[in-house]
């Protein structure tokens, strides 16, 4: 714990300009994503919607979903207050972008803030909180023993494949609708319904109105999709919107999973946890120039994003270099290629066990 710097120490080593937001610069990056996505959609409009072209449409979904992830990152930045000093403008941009992607803007803004506040906390964490061997189901997620037994019974390869499918395909809707992988402290949740039995303590009464407003934006998008499908056919909606959206969701889960999970990265209970310790348990990874360009460097600068989420993405690389140089011991970076890291985590990060004599929870492999 003594190696973890304070917020003031971070402020001293990160250049002051990194904490500033320029609305015109942020809009320039939004325009960048918009131009790229427009070109990709134009390509999609030239592809015949026939059964013979299904393989091409699958490839198109991967392309379009990958480029559209840029919008998700910018909307996410709006939710953190990193897009503009003009809060109303920032909220409008984030609300519109997330609603188009069927994300309830304010609901997720709240749950994501909790994820940041309690990163890698064993009970208060939000998203990708692990099962605990010997967990009590109240302050820890119970079920670690059964999960280990399942992995041993079916084998590491099958288990890893099942986890990839569950996380990447079903993970995001399961989280929004039922709070799956959320911390045990909050119970069951639904990001579209702020009242009991789904309040999950994530949305106090003051947030109920914001949840309904979030629903309104998503509802407008669904109405638009229905009209589109009625006029142009379900095939058009599926190929140009639903397929790419599934890929966007895969990217979202992949980033969250990879940047808070690895076989040697622990989770912490109260006596070991601080905000800065949790932030420094985030992991930066190598995504390459193309994905960093398309996704505004969200994966290669994730540590500083958790330390200071108000830093815009266009300053995050400079800030990352500064903290890496000043605090090389707590800063986590894994050079493992993304596909290998994803397989390692899906097949090996099964459940955690409390370490004797401490409040650290360590991954137990099959």
NUKE-689950 format. One record per residue (C-alpha): residue number from 1; chain; x, y, z. Coordinates in steps of 0.1 Angstrom, whole numbers, plus 2048, in hexadecimal, padded with zeros to 3 digits. Layout:
<nodes>
seq/mol/u/v/w
NUM/A/X/Y/Z
...
</nodes>
This chain:
<nodes>
seq/mol/u/v/w
1/A/800/800/800
2/A/81D/817/807
3/A/826/816/7E1
4/A/804/825/7D7
5/A/806/84B/7D1
6/A/7ED/863/7DD
7/A/7D7/879/7C7
8/A/7ED/897/7CE
9/A/80B/883/7C3
10/A/7FA/87B/7A2
11/A/7F1/8A0/79D
12/A/816/8A9/7A2
13/A/824/892/788
14/A/808/894/76D
15/A/80A/8B4/759
16/A/7EF/8CD/762
17/A/7E3/8CF/73E
18/A/7D9/8AB/73F
19/A/7BC/8B4/756
20/A/7AE/8CD/73E
21/A/791/8C7/726
22/A/78D/8D8/705
23/A/76A/8D5/6F6
24/A/776/8DB/6D2
25/A/790/8C0/6D6
26/A/777/8A8/6E4
27/A/75F/8AF/6C7
28/A/77B/8AA/6AF
29/A/77F/886/6BB
30/A/75A/881/6BA
31/A/75B/88D/696
32/A/777/875/68F
33/A/762/858/69B
34/A/744/865/688
35/A/757/868/667
36/A/765/845/66B
37/A/743/836/673
38/A/732/848/657
39/A/74C/838/63E
40/A/746/816/64E
41/A/720/819/64B
42/A/724/824/627
43/A/737/803/621
44/A/71B/7F0/632
45/A/700/800/61C
46/A/712/7F2/5FD
47/A/711/7CE/60A
48/A/6F3/7B9/5FD
49/A/6DC/7AC/619
50/A/6DB/788/60D
51/A/6E2/767/61E
52/A/701/762/608
53/A/710/782/618
54/A/70C/777/63C
55/A/731/771/641
56/A/738/794/633
57/A/71E/7A2/64B
58/A/72F/791/668
59/A/750/7A1/65E
60/A/73D/7C2/65A
61/A/72F/7BF/67D
62/A/753/7BC/68B
63/A/75F/7DA/677
64/A/741/7F0/67E
65/A/73F/7E6/6A3
66/A/764/7EC/6A8
67/A/763/80F/699
68/A/742/818/6AB
69/A/753/810/6CC
70/A/763/833/6C8
71/A/741/842/6D0
72/A/73E/82D/6EF
73/A/75F/83A/6FC
74/A/755/85E/6F6
75/A/733/859/707
76/A/745/849/724
77/A/75C/867/726
78/A/73E/87E/728
79/A/731/86A/745
80/A/752/871/757
81/A/751/896/750
82/A/770/894/73A
83/A/760/8A0/719
84/A/75A/8C4/720
85/A/758/8DF/73C
86/A/735/8E6/72E
87/A/722/8CC/743
88/A/701/8D0/731
89/A/711/8CB/70F
90/A/725/8AE/71C
91/A/706/89D/72A
92/A/6F3/8A2/709
93/A/70F/892/6F5
94/A/713/875/70C
95/A/6EE/86F/70F
96/A/6E9/86F/6EA
97/A/706/858/6E2
98/A/6FF/83F/6FE
99/A/6D9/83E/6F6
100/A/6E1/836/6D1
101/A/6F6/819/6DE
102/A/6D9/80E/6F5
103/A/6EC/818/715
104/A/6D7/829/730
105/A/6EE/847/734
106/A/6E8/853/758
107/A/6E2/830/766
108/A/703/824/759
109/A/714/845/763
110/A/70B/83D/787
111/A/714/818/788
112/A/735/820/775
113/A/73E/83A/78F
114/A/73B/820/7AA
115/A/751/809/795
116/A/76B/824/795
117/A/767/82C/7BA
118/A/76C/807/7C4
119/A/782/7F8/7A9
120/A/78B/7D4/7B2
121/A/779/7D6/7D4
122/A/76D/7B3/7DC
123/A/74A/7BE/7E8
124/A/745/7E2/7DD
125/A/753/7DE/7BA
126/A/73C/7E2/79C
127/A/742/7CB/77E
128/A/758/7AD/77C
129/A/758/7A6/7A1
130/A/764/782/7A5
131/A/755/764/7B6
132/A/765/75C/7D8
133/A/76F/73A/7E5
134/A/75E/739/807
135/A/74B/759/7FF
136/A/72D/762/815
137/A/718/771/7FA
138/A/715/792/80E
139/A/737/7A3/80F
140/A/745/78A/7F5
141/A/737/779/7D6
142/A/731/755/7E0
143/A/735/738/7C7
144/A/75A/736/7C1
145/A/75B/711/7CA
146/A/741/707/7B1
147/A/751/71B/796
148/A/773/70A/79C
149/A/762/6E9/79C
150/A/751/6F1/77A
151/A/772/6FB/76B
152/A/783/6DB/776
153/A/765/6C6/76A
154/A/763/6D3/747
155/A/788/6DD/742
156/A/799/6FE/73E
157/A/793/701/719
158/A/76E/6FC/71A
159/A/76B/712/739
160/A/77E/72E/729
161/A/769/72D/709
162/A/749/72E/71D
163/A/755/74C/731
164/A/75E/75E/711
165/A/73B/759/704
166/A/72A/762/724
167/A/73E/781/729
168/A/742/78F/706
169/A/71F/786/6F8
170/A/708/786/717
171/A/71D/79A/730
172/A/712/7BD/728
173/A/6EC/7B7/727
174/A/6EE/7A1/745
175/A/6FF/7BD/758
176/A/6E6/7D8/74D
177/A/6C8/7C2/754
178/A/6D2/7AE/773
179/A/6F3/7BD/780
180/A/707/79E/778
181/A/72B/79F/784
182/A/723/7BC/79B
183/A/72D/7BD/7BF
184/A/718/7AA/7D9
185/A/712/7C9/7ED
186/A/6F9/7D6/7D4
187/A/6E4/7B8/7CD
188/A/6D1/7B4/7AC
189/A/6CD/7D2/796
190/A/6BD/7DE/776
191/A/6CB/7FD/765
192/A/6A8/805/757
193/A/694/802/778
194/A/6A0/816/796
195/A/687/80A/7AF
196/A/683/7EA/7C4
197/A/689/7CE/7BF
198/A/6A4/7D9/7A7
199/A/6B2/7F9/7B7
200/A/6D1/7E6/7C3
201/A/6DB/804/7D7
202/A/6EB/812/7B8
203/A/6D1/82D/7B1
204/A/6C6/841/7CF
205/A/6A4/852/7CC
206/A/6B4/871/7BE
207/A/6C0/85D/7A0
208/A/69F/84D/798
209/A/695/869/781
210/A/6B6/866/76F
211/A/6B1/841/769
212/A/68F/848/759
213/A/69E/863/743
214/A/6B8/849/739
215/A/69C/831/730
216/A/68C/84C/71A
217/A/6AB/850/705
218/A/6AE/82A/700
219/A/689/828/6F9
220/A/68C/843/6DD
221/A/6A8/82E/6CD
222/A/693/80F/6CF
223/A/676/821/6BE
224/A/68D/82D/6A3
225/A/69A/80A/69D
226/A/676/7FD/69B
227/A/66D/817/681
228/A/68D/80F/66E
229/A/685/7EA/66E
230/A/661/7F0/664
231/A/66C/805/646
232/A/68C/7F3/63B
233/A/688/7D0/64A
234/A/697/7BE/668
235/A/6B5/7B3/653
236/A/6C0/7D7/64E
237/A/6BE/7DE/674
238/A/6D0/7BE/67C
239/A/6ED/7C2/664
240/A/6F3/7E7/668
241/A/6EB/7EC/68D
242/A/6E5/7CD/6A3
243/A/704/7B9/696
244/A/71C/7D7/69B
245/A/70C/7DF/6BD
246/A/713/7BC/6CA
247/A/738/7C1/6C0
248/A/738/7E3/6D2
249/A/72B/7D1/6F1
250/A/746/7B7/6EE
251/A/761/7D2/6ED
252/A/752/7E2/70C
253/A/753/7C2/720
254/A/775/7B9/713
255/A/784/7DA/71F
256/A/774/7D9/741
257/A/77D/7B4/746
258/A/7A1/7B7/73B
259/A/7A9/7D7/74D
260/A/79E/7CB/770
261/A/7A6/7A6/76F
262/A/7C5/791/76C
263/A/7D3/772/77E
264/A/7EB/787/793
265/A/7D4/7A5/79A
266/A/7C2/7A2/7BC
267/A/7A1/7AF/7C9
268/A/7A0/7C1/7EB
269/A/78A/7C3/809
270/A/785/7E3/81E
271/A/7A5/7E1/833
272/A/7BB/7E0/814
273/A/7A6/7F5/7FD
274/A/7AA/81A/7F4
275/A/79E/82D/7D5
276/A/7C2/831/7C9
277/A/7CB/80C/7D0
278/A/7AD/801/7BB
279/A/7B5/819/79F
280/A/7D9/80B/79D
281/A/7CB/7E8/79A
282/A/7BF/7F2/777
283/A/7D4/7E4/75B
284/A/7E0/7F4/73C
285/A/7E3/7DE/71D
286/A/7F1/7E0/6F9
287/A/7D5/7E5/6E0
288/A/7EA/7F2/6C3
289/A/7E8/813/6B0
290/A/7C8/80B/69D
291/A/7B2/802/6BA
292/A/7C1/81E/6CF
293/A/7B8/836/6B3
294/A/794/828/6AE
295/A/78D/825/6D4
296/A/79E/844/6E0
297/A/7B9/831/6F4
298/A/7A1/825/70E
299/A/7B4/804/712
300/A/7D7/810/713
301/A/7D1/82C/72C
302/A/7B9/81B/743
303/A/7CD/81F/763
304/A/7CE/845/761
305/A/7A9/844/758
306/A/7A1/834/779
307/A/7B9/84B/78C
308/A/7AB/86B/77D
309/A/78C/863/767
310/A/788/888/75F
311/A/7A7/888/749
312/A/79C/889/724
313/A/7A8/86C/70F
314/A/7BE/883/6FA
315/A/7D3/88B/719
316/A/7D3/868/727
317/A/7F2/85B/715
318/A/807/878/723
319/A/7F9/873/745
320/A/7FF/84D/743
321/A/824/853/73A
322/A/827/86A/758
323/A/819/851/772
324/A/82C/834/763
325/A/84D/847/767
326/A/845/854/78A
327/A/835/835/798
328/A/842/816/785
329/A/83C/7FE/7A2
330/A/816/801/7A6
331/A/80F/809/781
332/A/802/7E9/770
333/A/808/7E2/74C
334/A/806/7C0/73B
335/A/817/7BC/719
336/A/804/79B/712
337/A/7F2/79D/6F1
338/A/7CD/7A4/6F5
339/A/7C0/783/6E7
340/A/7D8/76F/6FE
341/A/7CF/784/71C
342/A/7AA/77F/716
343/A/7AE/75A/714
344/A/7C4/759/733
345/A/7AA/76C/747
346/A/78C/759/73A
347/A/79B/737/742
348/A/7AF/73E/761
349/A/79D/75A/775
350/A/782/744/784
351/A/77F/74D/7A9
352/A/792/75E/7C4
353/A/79C/754/7E7
354/A/7A4/76B/805
355/A/7C9/76B/80B
356/A/7D3/761/82E
357/A/7DC/77E/845
358/A/7D0/799/82D
359/A/7B1/7A7/81C
360/A/7BD/79E/7FA
361/A/7AA/786/7E4
362/A/7C0/772/7CC
363/A/7B5/75E/7AD
364/A/7B4/739/7B1
365/A/7B9/726/790
366/A/7AC/704/788
</nodes>
